[in-house]
Amino acid sequence: MNDLEIIGWLGSILLAFCGLPQAIMSIRNKSSYGIAWGSLLMWLFGEIFTIIYIFPQMQYPLLFNYFANIVFLGIIIYYKLFPKT
């Protein structure tokens, strides 16, 4: 792995985990109150469309990023749809 690949992986990991704090907050609060549906849907469709675009290129750092974001986004959307408060 060369230096550029390491930088790519680090960037992808950091970006992938940007959604983690909100997912944790949604789990703790059992709600995603205050997050706009427009924001969630643009984020979701942006992730899906980008995965479709980059999947044939098999750029693993980017695929990791987008799949991780979809997992965190799924948690946030779940608590938006089914708040437990």
N, C-alpha and C positions, 0 to 999 in steps of 0.2 A: 504494500500500500504506500503510495507516494504522499508527499506533503499536501498536495491539492485534494486528494481523496480524503485525507484526515480532516482537512478544513471543511470539506463538503459534509462529511459525517457529523462533525461537531455542530455545524450550522443546522443541519436537519434535525438533530436530536434536540437542540435548544428550541427550534421552532415547533417541533412536535409537542414538546412539553409545555408550551405556552397555554394550552387548554387545561392542563392538569390542575392548576389552582382553582379554576372555576368548577371543574368536575368535583374536586374535593369539597368545595364550599356547598355545591348542590347536594352532595351526599350527606354532609353534616347537617345542613338545614332541611334536608328532605324536600327541597323546593328549588326551583330556578327562577324565583320571583325577581322581577326587575330586568330580566334579559329580554329584549324585544324579539318577537318572532321573525321580523324582517332580517335581523342580524343573524339569527340562527339558521334560517333558510338559505340566505346568501352564503354563509360559511359552509353549510352542508353541500349545496350544489357546486360551489367552487371546488371543494375537495373532490367530489365525485367526478366532475368534468376534468379536473387536472389529472386524477388517477387514470382516467380513460386515455388522456393524451400521452402521458409518460409511460404507461404500462408497456407498450411495444418496445420502448427503448431500454427497459429493465434497469433504470437508474435506481439502484437499491437505496441510497440515502434518501432520495425523494419519495420513493414508495413507502419507506418506513415512516417518514414524516406524515404523509397523507393518511396512511392507515391508522397511525396512532391518534391523529386528530379526529378521525371518524369515530374511534372508540370513545375518546373523551367527549366528543360532541353528542354521541349516542346517550351517554350518561346524563348530560345536561338536558337534552331534549326529553328523556324519560321523566326527569323530575319536573320539567315544564308541563308535560302532559298529565302526570300523575303525582301532584304534590301531596305530601303526607302530613302537612301541617294543619 
